[in-house]
Amino acid sequence: MIRTLFEIPIPFIGKSIPVYAYGLMLMVGFLAALYVARMRAKSEGISPEHITDLGIYTIFAGIAGGRLFYVIQNFDVYKGNLIDVLKIYQGGLVFYGGLIAAIIALISILRIKKLPIKKTIDIIALSLAIGLVFGRIGCFLNGCCWGDICNPNLLWAVQFPKTIDVHNLIDGSPAFLHHLEEGLVSLSDKHSLPIHPTQLYSSLGNLAIFFILNAFFKYRRRDGEITMLFCILYPVMRFCMEILRADNPPLFDGLTISQNASVLIFIVATTLFIIGRVKMRGKNDTLKVQTSHSSA
C-alpha cells in the first residue's frame, strides 16, 4: 500500500503537494480509456474530438455518482464529518453508482450533440474496461476494496500495513483497521492478516473483458451489442469479486448491494442481447424468403 507516491516541492514557501496513488491511477486510467476510445471512434467514423469532449463530461459525472453511491453505502462513517465526503483522493468510489451517473450524462450529451447513441456507447464501453484496469491498481495502492482473509500459504496473499498519522494515531490501512475492530489483530501488530488481493483480481478481470470486447467488435451484428456484452461480463466478474471482498457487508438475501445490482444488470443485458439477436435472425430469414421469391 502506497497512498502517497511522491511530493512536489513548492519553491520559497517550504511546502509540497502530495501526489496520491489513487488519484494518479484514475488519471492514467482515464487517459488510457480516452486513447482507446479515440482510436476506435476514428475507425467507426466518429470524430475523436467528440469522444474527448464526452470523456471529460462523463468522467466528472462518473466520479460524482460513484462517490455519492459510496457515501450512501457508508453513511455511518461520514455523517459525523461531512467534509470527508470531498476527500476522494483517499479512495471510495462505487462502480455502479459512477456507471449510472455517467450513462445519464452521456446519453444527455449525445442527444444534444446529435451523435449516434448506441455506436458511441459501444466505444465507451470498450474503453471503460481498460480504464478500470488502472483504476483497480489505484485501489490496491490505496488499500481500499480489500479482500477477505485467505490461507497464509497462498503465494499471492497480501498484508496491508498499520499506518500512523502525524498525531501518532493509527489511521490505516483500511484492512488493518477492519481486522483490529474484529479483534483479529492487536495494536502491537504491524500488518493485517493475509488477505486476497481482490483489487488485482479485478484489474486482471477487467483486462480480460477488454480483450473479449475488442475481439468481438468486428462480429457484432448491430450497434449496442458491445455495451450489452460488457453488461453481461462485468456483473459476473463483479459478483465473484464480492464473494472474496471484505469491505462490503451483505444487506439482504445474503448479497451485497453490488451483487444485487450485478444480478439485475446481468439479467436485463442478457435478455436484451438475446432478443436483439433473435430479431436480427428473423429479419435475415424474412429477407432470404423475399429474395428467393423474387428470384423465382
Kinemage of the C-alpha trace (Angstrom):
@kinemage 1
@onewidth
@group {chain A} dominant
@subgroup {mainchain}
@vectorlist {calphas} color= white
{ca met a 1} P 0.000 0.000 0.000
{ca ile a 2} L 1.459 3.309 -1.151
{ca arg a 3} L -1.098 6.075 -0.741
{ca thr a 4} L 1.300 8.940 -1.498
{ca leu a 5} L 3.647 8.211 -4.379
{ca phe a 6} L 5.736 11.347 -4.057
{ca glu a 7} L 5.531 15.053 -3.219
{ca ile a 8} L 6.163 18.048 -5.441
{ca pro a 9} L 8.008 20.793 -3.520
{ca ile a 10} L 6.785 24.387 -3.841
{ca pro a 11} L 9.728 26.825 -4.010
{ca phe a 12} L 10.161 29.561 -1.398
{ca ile a 13} L 7.286 28.577 0.910
{ca gly a 14} L 8.707 25.304 2.247
{ca lys a 15} L 5.616 23.212 1.422
{ca ser a 16} L 4.899 20.449 -1.048
{ca ile a 17} L 1.965 18.999 -2.952
{ca pro a 18} L 1.378 15.258 -2.387
{ca val a 19} L 0.637 13.080 -5.416
{ca tyr a 20} L -1.758 10.363 -4.302
{ca ala a 21} L -1.565 6.955 -5.946
{ca tyr a 22} L -5.335 6.547 -6.194
{ca gly a 23} L -5.878 9.854 -7.971
{ca leu a 24} L -2.901 9.344 -10.267
{ca met a 25} L -4.082 5.899 -11.335
{ca leu a 26} L -7.562 7.264 -12.004
{ca met a 27} L -5.955 9.810 -14.307
{ca val a 28} L -3.846 7.147 -16.028
{ca gly a 29} L -6.968 5.013 -16.464
{ca phe a 30} L -8.882 7.948 -17.933
{ca leu a 31} L -6.092 8.736 -20.403
{ca ala a 32} L -5.791 5.079 -21.443
{ca ala a 33} L -9.564 4.833 -21.910
{ca leu a 34} L -9.614 8.084 -23.864
{ca tyr a 35} L -6.839 6.889 -26.176
{ca val a 36} L -8.619 3.594 -26.910
{ca ala a 37} L -11.940 5.386 -27.429
{ca arg a 38} L -10.424 7.907 -29.859
{ca met a 39} L -8.775 5.163 -31.909
{ca arg a 40} L -11.960 3.127 -32.083
{ca ala a 41} L -14.096 6.192 -32.850
{ca lys a 42} L -11.865 7.066 -35.803
{ca ser a 43} L -12.328 3.584 -37.257
{ca glu a 44} L -16.105 3.834 -36.717
{ca gly a 45} L -16.451 7.175 -38.484
{ca ile a 46} L -16.922 9.328 -35.379
{ca ser a 47} L -14.797 12.390 -34.719
{ca pro a 48} L -12.197 11.688 -31.975
{ca glu a 49} L -12.697 15.273 -30.767
{ca his a 50} L -16.307 14.435 -29.887
{ca ile a 51} L -15.038 11.482 -27.858
{ca thr a 52} L -12.623 13.715 -25.955
{ca asp a 53} L -15.437 16.103 -25.035
{ca leu a 54} L -17.648 13.220 -23.943
{ca gly a 55} L -14.830 11.740 -21.894
{ca ile a 56} L -14.328 14.927 -19.908
{ca tyr a 57} L -18.034 15.294 -19.137
{ca thr a 58} L -18.613 11.672 -18.226
{ca ile a 59} L -15.526 11.277 -16.024
{ca phe a 60} L -16.734 14.058 -13.743
{ca ala a 61} L -20.259 12.632 -13.721
{ca gly a 62} L -18.908 9.144 -13.041
{ca ile a 63} L -16.712 10.265 -10.133
{ca ala a 64} L -19.583 12.240 -8.603
{ca gly a 65} L -22.018 9.337 -8.951
{ca gly a 66} L -19.510 6.777 -7.692
{ca arg a 67} L -18.694 8.915 -4.655
{ca leu a 68} L -22.351 9.580 -3.874
{ca phe a 69} L -23.156 5.871 -4.005
{ca tyr a 70} L -20.183 5.087 -1.750
{ca val a 71} L -21.165 7.736 0.801
{ca ile a 72} L -24.767 6.477 0.884
{ca gln a 73} L -23.497 2.925 1.342
{ca asn a 74} L -21.183 4.017 4.189
{ca phe a 75} L -23.184 6.925 5.585
{ca asp a 76} L -22.463 5.992 9.204
{ca val a 77} L -18.794 6.770 8.559
{ca tyr a 78} L -19.460 10.220 7.071
{ca lys a 79} L -22.470 11.549 8.994
{ca gly a 80} L -20.252 12.858 11.780
{ca asn a 81} L -17.836 14.653 9.448
{ca leu a 82} L -19.345 15.552 6.078
{ca ile a 83} L -16.183 17.307 4.906
{ca asp a 84} L -14.611 13.859 4.443
{ca val a 85} L -17.085 13.276 1.621
{ca leu a 86} L -14.876 15.514 -0.535
{ca lys a 87} L -11.685 13.533 0.167
{ca ile a 88} L -11.916 11.411 -2.962
{ca tyr a 89} L -8.137 11.068 -3.077
{ca gln a 90} L -8.435 8.704 -0.108
{ca gly a 91} L -10.485 6.302 -2.219
{ca gly a 92} L -14.132 5.384 -2.040
{ca leu a 93} L -15.955 5.108 -5.378
{ca val a 94} L -18.637 2.543 -6.194
{ca phe a 95} L -18.518 1.488 -9.833
{ca tyr a 96} L -22.255 1.038 -10.346
{ca gly a 97} L -23.019 4.478 -8.926
{ca gly a 98} L -20.487 6.010 -11.284
{ca leu a 99} L -21.802 3.951 -14.203
{ca ile a 100} L -25.384 5.128 -13.713
{ca ala a 101} L -24.359 8.785 -13.442
{ca ala a 102} L -22.028 8.504 -16.451
{ca ile a 103} L -24.710 6.864 -18.618
{ca ile a 104} L -27.243 9.584 -17.769
{ca ala a 105} L -24.716 12.311 -18.587
{ca leu a 106} L -23.534 10.505 -21.722
{ca ile a 107} L -26.985 9.981 -23.238
{ca ser a 108} L -27.972 13.575 -22.473
{ca ile a 109} L -24.870 14.960 -24.202
{ca leu a 110} L -25.220 12.604 -27.171
{ca arg a 111} L -28.792 13.791 -27.732
{ca ile a 112} L -27.706 17.416 -27.559
{ca lys a 113} L -24.825 16.857 -29.995
{ca lys a 114} L -26.978 14.552 -32.161
{ca leu a 115} L -24.394 11.769 -32.221
{ca pro a 116} L -25.256 8.046 -32.721
{ca ile a 117} L -26.069 6.884 -29.199
{ca lys a 118} L -25.652 3.107 -29.435
{ca lys a 119} L -22.468 3.177 -31.505
{ca thr a 120} L -20.874 5.787 -29.246
{ca ile a 121} L -21.787 3.917 -26.069
{ca asp a 122} L -20.234 0.765 -27.553
{ca ile a 123} L -16.981 2.677 -27.967
{ca ile a 124} L -17.209 3.997 -24.406
{ca ala a 125} L -17.936 0.508 -23.011
{ca leu a 126} L -14.792 -0.882 -24.642
{ca ser a 127} L -12.610 1.927 -23.317
{ca leu a 128} L -14.215 1.739 -19.868
{ca ala a 129} L -12.886 -1.779 -19.430
{ca ile a 130} L -9.268 -0.704 -19.954
{ca gly a 131} L -9.778 2.311 -17.693
{ca leu a 132} L -10.936 0.062 -14.874
{ca val a 133} L -7.727 -1.955 -15.149
{ca phe a 134} L -5.724 1.038 -13.913
{ca gly a 135} L -8.434 2.178 -11.513
{ca arg a 136} L -8.254 -1.096 -9.604
{ca ile a 137} L -4.481 -0.842 -9.400
{ca gly a 138} L -5.116 2.509 -7.756
{ca cys a 139} L -7.404 0.760 -5.257
{ca phe a 140} L -4.607 -1.673 -4.430
{ca leu a 141} L -2.087 1.111 -3.855
{ca asn a 142} L -4.642 2.990 -1.754
{ca gly a 143} L -5.618 -0.072 0.280
{ca cys a 144} L -9.366 0.208 -0.307
{ca cys a 145} L -11.659 -2.528 -1.694
{ca trp a 146} L -9.651 -5.065 0.275
{ca gly a 147} L -10.181 -8.800 0.231
{ca asp a 148} L -11.217 -11.384 2.766
{ca ile a 149} L -8.796 -13.370 4.916
{ca cys a 150} L -7.105 -16.170 2.989
{ca asn a 151} L -4.690 -19.019 3.565
{ca pro a 152} L -1.317 -17.506 4.516
{ca asn a 153} L 0.344 -20.078 2.243
{ca leu a 154} L -1.351 -18.561 -0.799
{ca leu a 155} L 1.528 -17.321 -2.953
{ca trp a 156} L -0.147 -14.024 -3.842
{ca ala a 157} L -1.677 -13.282 -0.425
{ca val a 158} L -1.006 -9.728 0.764
{ca gln a 159} L -0.818 -8.000 4.143
{ca phe a 160} L -1.595 -4.315 4.430
{ca pro a 161} L 0.397 -2.301 6.977
{ca lys a 162} L -0.629 -0.441 10.089
{ca thr a 163} L -0.145 3.250 9.325
{ca ile a 164} L 0.286 6.174 11.719
{ca asp a 165} L -0.823 9.773 11.106
{ca val a 166} L 1.016 12.983 12.097
{ca his a 167} L -0.513 12.798 15.568
{ca asn a 168} L 0.897 9.295 16.088
{ca leu a 169} L -2.571 7.764 15.858
{ca ile a 170} L -3.432 4.655 13.847
{ca asp a 171} L -5.230 5.767 10.682
{ca gly a 172} L -4.963 2.708 8.442
{ca ser a 173} L -4.713 0.726 6.391
{ca pro a 174} L -8.449 0.006 5.962
{ca ala a 175} L -7.780 -3.731 6.090
{ca phe a 176} L -5.742 -3.409 9.291
{ca leu a 177} L -8.416 -1.230 10.931
{ca his a 178} L -11.089 -3.729 9.938
{ca his a 179} L -9.150 -6.624 11.449
{ca leu a 180} L -8.466 -4.539 14.565
{ca glu a 181} L -12.183 -3.850 15.020
{ca glu a 182} L -12.914 -7.548 14.607
{ca gly a 183} L -10.293 -8.425 17.224
{ca leu a 184} L -8.232 -10.369 14.716
{ca val a 185} L -5.089 -8.281 15.260
{ca ser a 186} L -3.802 -6.201 18.171
{ca leu a 187} L -2.390 -2.688 18.432
{ca ser a 188} L 1.113 -4.129 18.588
{ca asp a 189} L 0.758 -5.888 15.220
{ca lys a 190} L 2.282 -4.149 12.227
{ca his a 191} L 0.230 -5.723 9.453
{ca ser a 192} L -3.212 -7.064 8.731
{ca leu a 193} L -3.803 -10.779 8.366
{ca pro a 194} L -3.093 -12.269 4.903
{ca ile a 195} L -5.923 -11.382 2.541
{ca his a 196} L -6.911 -11.824 -1.095
{ca pro a 197} L -5.629 -9.019 -3.379
{ca thr a 198} L -9.119 -8.554 -4.812
{ca gln a 199} L -8.125 -5.240 -6.373
{ca leu a 200} L -5.594 -7.036 -8.582
{ca tyr a 201} L -8.084 -9.823 -9.304
{ca ser a 202} L -10.500 -7.157 -10.549
{ca ser a 203} L -7.794 -5.468 -12.589
{ca leu a 204} L -6.986 -8.728 -14.384
{ca gly a 205} L -10.685 -9.450 -14.824
{ca asn a 206} L -11.278 -6.092 -16.483
{ca leu a 207} L -8.269 -6.654 -18.728
{ca ala a 208} L -9.787 -9.948 -19.874
{ca ile a 209} L -13.121 -8.198 -20.523
{ca phe a 210} L -11.332 -5.560 -22.605
{ca phe a 211} L -9.703 -8.176 -24.855
{ca ile a 212} L -13.005 -10.043 -25.262
{ca leu a 213} L -14.898 -6.873 -26.213
{ca asn a 214} L -12.160 -5.753 -28.572
{ca ala a 215} L -12.157 -9.143 -30.322
{ca phe a 216} L -15.978 -9.209 -30.507
{ca phe a 217} L -16.244 -5.728 -32.050
{ca lys a 218} L -15.957 -6.989 -35.636
{ca tyr a 219} L -18.522 -9.728 -35.006
{ca arg a 220} L -21.276 -7.503 -33.618
{ca arg a 221} L -24.433 -7.531 -35.710
{ca arg a 222} L -25.845 -4.223 -34.534
{ca asp a 223} L -24.869 -1.200 -32.506
{ca gly a 224} L -25.340 -1.670 -28.775
{ca glu a 225} L -24.130 -5.271 -28.613
{ca ile a 226} L -20.722 -4.322 -27.189
{ca thr a 227} L -22.440 -2.453 -24.373
{ca met a 228} L -24.718 -5.400 -23.695
{ca leu a 229} L -21.778 -7.800 -23.689
{ca phe a 230} L -19.929 -5.578 -21.217
{ca cys a 231} L -23.048 -5.566 -19.020
{ca ile a 232} L -23.054 -9.379 -19.173
{ca leu a 233} L -19.375 -9.989 -18.471
{ca tyr a 234} L -18.670 -7.328 -15.858
{ca pro a 235} L -21.512 -8.314 -13.465
{ca val a 236} L -20.296 -11.933 -13.490
{ca met a 237} L -16.784 -10.838 -12.605
{ca arg a 238} L -18.004 -8.318 -10.015
{ca phe a 239} L -20.353 -10.828 -8.354
{ca cys a 240} L -17.441 -13.238 -7.883
{ca met a 241} L -15.146 -10.488 -6.584
{ca glu a 242} L -17.721 -9.501 -3.975
{ca ile a 243} L -17.526 -13.014 -2.538
{ca leu a 244} L -13.819 -12.501 -1.883
{ca arg a 245} L -14.063 -8.883 -0.694
{ca ala a 246} L -14.435 -7.928 2.959
{ca asp a 247} L -15.334 -4.230 2.696
{ca asn a 248} L -18.947 -4.600 1.558
{ca pro a 249} L -21.232 -6.286 4.099
{ca pro a 250} L -24.315 -8.139 2.810
{ca leu a 251} L -27.525 -6.175 3.199
{ca phe a 252} L -30.316 -8.568 2.241
{ca asp a 253} L -30.643 -12.047 0.748
{ca gly a 254} L -27.073 -12.541 1.913
{ca leu a 255} L -25.848 -10.393 -1.001
{ca thr a 256} L -24.105 -7.029 -1.115
{ca ile a 257} L -25.508 -4.003 -2.949
{ca ser a 258} L -23.122 -4.611 -5.840
{ca gln a 259} L -24.088 -8.279 -6.059
{ca asn a 260} L -27.779 -7.410 -6.238
{ca ala a 261} L -27.027 -4.801 -8.896
{ca ser a 262} L -24.902 -7.350 -10.777
{ca val a 263} L -27.728 -9.886 -10.874
{ca leu a 264} L -30.215 -7.300 -12.127
{ca ile a 265} L -27.891 -5.888 -14.799
{ca phe a 266} L -26.859 -9.370 -15.967
{ca ile a 267} L -30.480 -10.483 -16.411
{ca val a 268} L -31.518 -7.321 -18.268
{ca ala a 269} L -28.427 -7.240 -20.508
{ca thr a 270} L -28.602 -10.947 -21.358
{ca thr a 271} L -32.304 -10.654 -22.196
{ca leu a 272} L -31.757 -7.632 -24.442
{ca phe a 273} L -28.785 -9.276 -26.151
{ca ile a 274} L -30.752 -12.453 -26.933
{ca ile a 275} L -33.846 -10.539 -28.079
{ca gly a 276} L -31.698 -8.440 -30.388
{ca arg a 277} L -30.044 -11.494 -31.914
{ca val a 278} L -33.426 -13.234 -32.407
{ca lys a 279} L -34.847 -10.154 -34.122
{ca met a 280} L -31.811 -9.937 -36.396
{ca arg a 281} L -32.174 -13.621 -37.303
{ca gly a 282} L -35.877 -13.115 -38.024
{ca lys a 283} L -35.138 -10.174 -40.319
{ca asn a 284} L -32.451 -12.168 -42.137
{ca asp a 285} L -34.802 -15.148 -42.611
{ca thr a 286} L -37.533 -12.858 -43.958
{ca leu a 287} L -35.060 -11.223 -46.333
{ca lys a 288} L -33.915 -14.636 -47.601
{ca val a 289} L -37.514 -15.704 -48.272
{ca gln a 290} L -38.280 -12.478 -50.122
{ca thr a 291} L -35.078 -12.833 -52.156
{ca ser a 292} L -35.889 -16.432 -53.118
{ca his a 293} L -39.428 -15.476 -54.178
{ca ser a 294} L -38.199 -12.608 -56.296
{ca ser a 295} L -35.607 -14.876 -57.921
{ca ala a 296} L -38.279 -17.439 -58.736
